[in-house]
Amino acid sequence: MQVAFPHLEYLYIKGVDNVERIWDDQLPQDSFSKLKSVGVESCGGLLNIFPSYMLKRSQNLQTLKVRDCISLKEIIAKDINGVLLETTPAFVFPKLTSLLLYELPELRSLYPGAHTSQWPLLEILQVLECYQLNVFAFETQTFEQRHHEGNLHMVAFPYLKELLLGHNNDTEIWQEQFSANSFPRLTVLDVRGYGNISIVIPSFMLQALHNVEELHVGDCSSVKEVFQLEGLEEEHQAKPLRRLRVLWLRLLPGLTHLWKENKKPGLDLQSLEILRVLECDSLINLVPSSVESFQNLATLDVRSCGNLRSLISPLVAKTLVKLETLIARESYMIKEIVANKGEEAADEITFCKLQHMELVDLPNLTSFSSSGGYIFSFPSLEHMEVKGCPKMKIFSPSLLTTPKLKSVEVEDNEWHWQDDLNTTIQSLFIKMHDNIKVKSAELEASSA
């Protein structure tokens, strides 16, 4: 008895452990021909998702999601009833917009052999914890073949908007065969859990990723730089990443700089709105010296970066006219937020929109800036935390204005204020050290 599903649009299978394949070899001609979404989860014995003949019936497929299938080796089976496909089959997914592959430890390829594939409408590609899979390896044959035919302007993934890659087998994420016209609509890039890569975006990919607006990089133990400028033609050096709005870096213990400095101009990051850097212990300079402006930056959040001595230069500080939130936490080498460049002439630095500031667990912080050559103005600052900063004797030795600030949070639900911000910080320093003296005297007395 054959069962046909000529009008079925959504198929979701979960927790079926005792099957190796989903589809029967003798399905009626029009069965499953209208499928739009296929989801497969926690099917421990499954070896593949589709036999090759099913692809002709999957021309309407828009979403494919596969999760936690521990035996899955490929998406498309190579051999059906002993019949091999042609030497180099071409797979086309004309309407697929989302491809989501999670927790597939044995997945090695789209198809176990030479092939080409096309994804003309794919918008979201997420591949996580597929430890045997080189994500773009299945595209390489396509590139080589077309390059051999003389097509130098091939566009890969023309509609892809969101790309998430994490904990896969790649030693290098990108193939050099990608042309500068590839990924023209990519706006969100998330890379995590790659232990062998040293560079996140090599120079040959910078032009291709020029429309990226959000970049998230995390848990990549060998990454030393995020962007590679070496090898980039000088006329293109400032053009990439002009639309980058969000840069989030986390758990990159080997990261030393965003990019290597040279005599050429750096990247243009003037569109950046959010910069978060967490647990990057080898980072020495948060902002490369070639960056002169962060005019759109609204959030600057730095935590657990053990080698930073300061966050920004005075030149960059003057451009932070849209900064609303400033956070520095758990970074034991930071001595000041705005670096002292030795300028003598008085100059004003105004943080026009800064409302929230946190200075927490910075054991070597002595002040916001040790330079007396700047007048700092915070016309919008209303909330401020200063905790765990035992060496902070004063906020700034220069003139300081904070018209809206009425108190400083020194412990959870404990606030302090005395006359102005400088006086408040000074009194906190004195009070803390008086408490230390009292405790030391009590310890001496108890041990006598």
Disulfide bonds with the S-S distance in Angstrom:
none
